[in-house]
Amino acid sequence: MLKGKPLEIMPLEKLLEYAHSKGFGYPTAEPWARIYSAIKRKTGGSNWTFPKFANPLILGGAIAFPHDKEERFATQIYWTHLNGGYETIQRLILRLKDEDWDGFGFTDDSSPIPLNKIKQEYADWLGVNRYPERRPYTLDELFPAERDERLRRRAERYEARLNRQIDDESTVSIGPGGLNKDKIRWDNPHVYGMDKAKKNRKW
């Protein structure tokens, strides 16, 4: 790239394809940190602002799998495409030397990460439930038979409790043996299913 020549903006998909073609698809730690710092200065975005600009997977994140690192870097590119700094990140990416890419020399015939996958990752950064198919399954969905059995037992317990509270015009039955009307403390919060009308009715 000639010095002073205006930068020709690449389409997003082309820049993602270019990054994917370099090694594992993301820079090594030091160049990646420089790119991240440059975008932060340019846009003010960071891991603690909104919209969130997630940190590069270096230092503590270095243990992540290469695919996760490529997805993180691709989503950072997508972030700049939406929020500013795209021209800056393109210029910095194109200036990287071959040895600045992790896995330099690695050849991979796979396709770049699909754009819809990158959009899903970006939505996760924002905490937006834009893609409900990524929602974790609930236990009820994973174990429907257990759910049905639990609901059946709950219904049985509820019916048994109602049966213990039957009022047959002569006895208030709260458990085995019932209770005498005159000994019931009507202000007791543990006496359920009894209203003031029942208190004054004939026994």
N, C-alpha and C positions, 0 to 999 in steps of 0.2 A: 504494500500500500504506500503510495507516494505521499511524502510529507506535504501538507497544505491542500491536498486534494480533498474535496468534500466527500464525506462518507456516504456511500450508497446504502440506504436502509434495506436490509434483507427482510423478506417476509418471515413471520414467526416460525412457520413450519420449516423453512430452509435453515434457519439458525439452529433449530432443534436437531435437524438432520446432521448439520455440520458438527455439533457437539457430540452427537451419538457416534459419529465416525471416528472420533479421536479417542483411542484407548478404550477405557471403560465408560466414557461419556461424561466425565467430570474431571476438574483439575486436581492436582495434588494440593496438599494442605496450604502451603504458603501462597501460591497464586490464587487459590480459592478465597483465602482470607482477604487478600488485596482487593479482589473483585467485590466481595461483600462490603468491605469498608468504603469503597468508592461509591457504591449504590446508596449506602447509608448517608454519606455526606451529600450526595446529589439530591436525594428524595426525603431524607429524614425517617425513612422506614427502618424498622428494627424488629427484633423478636418480641418487643414489649409495646409496640404501637399498633394502631389499627389503620389500614389493613396490615395484618401481621406479615413481616418479612422474615421468614424463619432462618435461623443460623445455619451456616454450612456444617456438614457432618465431618468435623475435624476435631482434634483433641479428644474429648470424651466421646464424641460421636464417630470417631474413627473406626470403632469396632463394628459399625453397621455394615450390612452386606453391600456389595458394589451396586446391585440393582436399586437399593434404597438411596444410595448416594446419587446415582444418576437421576432418579426421580426427584430428589431434593433440588439438584442443580437445574433440572429442566423446569421445575415449578418456580424457581427463582427467576429464570428467564421469562416465564409467563407472567410473573408478578410485575416485572418492569414493563412488560407489554401493556398491562392494564393501568399501572399506577405511576409511570414515569421512570426514566433512566434506561429505557430500552436501547437508545443509541449508544449510551455509555457502556452498557454491558456487551453490546455487539462489538464495539471497538476493542474492549479489553479481551474479549474471547478471541478475536481474530489476531491479536498481537501475541497470544500465547505461543511459545515454542512447542515443538513436539514433546520434548521431555517434561514440559509443564503439565502434561495430561497423565493422570494415573493410568497405569496399564498400557503405556505407550508401546506400540508394536503388536498389541493384541488385535487380532482380526476377528470380526463378528459379522455374520451375515444377517443377523436379526434386524427387525425393523425398529425404528425409534419408539419410545414410549408413546402410545396413542394420546392425542390431545385431550380426549374425554377423560382419560385416566389422570392427566395432569390437572384438569379442571376439578376433578374429585379431590385430589390432594390439596389444591388451593382452597376449596370449600372447607376442608378440614382445618386448614390454618385459621380460617375466619370463624370457625365454630358454627357454620351454617349447615342446617339439615337439608341441604339442597338435593342430596342423593340418598333417598331413604333405603335404597337397596344395600347400602353400606351399614345400615343399622344392625347392631348385634342381635342375634336371635334371643328371645326370652326362653326361660326354662319351660314355660307352658307350650311354646311352639316346638321345642325340641322333644318334649315328652308329653304328648297329648293324652296318652292313656293314664299316666300319673295325675295329670290335671283333672281328668274326669273322675278318677277315684277320690281325689281330694275334695272336689266339689260335692260328690255324693256324701262323703263323711260330714262335710260341713252342713249339708241339708239335714242329715239325720240328727246332728247335735242341736240344730235350731228347732227342729220339730220336737225333740225331747224336752227342750227348755220350755216350749210353749205348753206342752202337756203338763209340766210341773206347775204351771201358773193358772190352771183352769179354775174358774170360779163357778161353782154349781149352785149358787144362791144360798148355800148354807155353810160352805167352808171355803176359805181362801187357802189354796194349796201351794205352799212355797216349799217344795221338797216333800219327802215322806212325812206323813203325819199331819201336815198342815199347821196353821197357826191360829190362835184365837184372835178374833177381831179386836178385842179390847186391849190386847197386848202388842198390837202392831204399832210401831212408831212410824206414823205417816210421813214424817219429815226426814226419815232415814233414806239417804240416796241409794241404798242398796235394795230398796223395795221397788221392784220394777213392775210395770204394767198395771199400776193402781192409780186411778185418778181420784179426785175429790168426790165424784159421784158415787164411786164404789164405797168410799168411806162412810157415807150417810145412808146407804141402802139397807133394807131389812135383811137380816141374816136368819 
